[in-house]
Amino acid sequence: MWCVARFDVTSQALQAALDYACAAGADCAPIQPNGLCFLPNTVQAHASYAFNSYFQRAAMAPGSCNFAGTSTIAKTDPSYGSCVYPNSVRNAGGSASTTTVGGTPSTTVGNSPMTTLRPPSGTTTSPFGIGGGGLNPQGTTTTTNTDESGSYIINKSTVSIALFVALLLWFI
């Protein structure tokens, strides 16, 4: 199975999800200008590669192919020419794991400590740089709050969907 971008979503939504996937640990080197999967140079093609890389590195975990509704599962190999889409954790260059260290969640993708993602305590981020919670693969927002007992996660599915729709309407 492969995770690919849907054709019935806006370029803006795909770009936001592509940005998330690359920041969250997908191997996006092949979709850079000198990469084997750069052409065709479209958001659709680049998002498909990044989504699949993230999905495979997450060992095809449930929910890891739901980038705010911009992706879907494909049963046929989307590889073309010299652009080969990974179809397993081994081919994707590592695995993803989620751990909690000192109450703060982090995600490590691959074997490099440079790819460890840990949100700063008491802050929120947005893929658009305007504050609020950022989207995760499930299309929900995550806010990390710190108090004297440590960090905890608040999942705001309804708020993130409303924010996502509002941002889509704003960009249209």
Secondary structure, DSSP 8 states (H G I E B T S, - for coil): -EEEE-SSS-HHHHHHHHHHHHHTT---GGGSTTSTT--S--HHHHHHHHHHHHHHHTTT-TTTT-STT-EEEESS---BTTB----STTTTTS-EEEEEETTEEEEEESS-GGGEE---TT----TTSSSS-EE-TTS-EEEEEEETTEEEEEE-HHHHHHHHHHHHHHH-
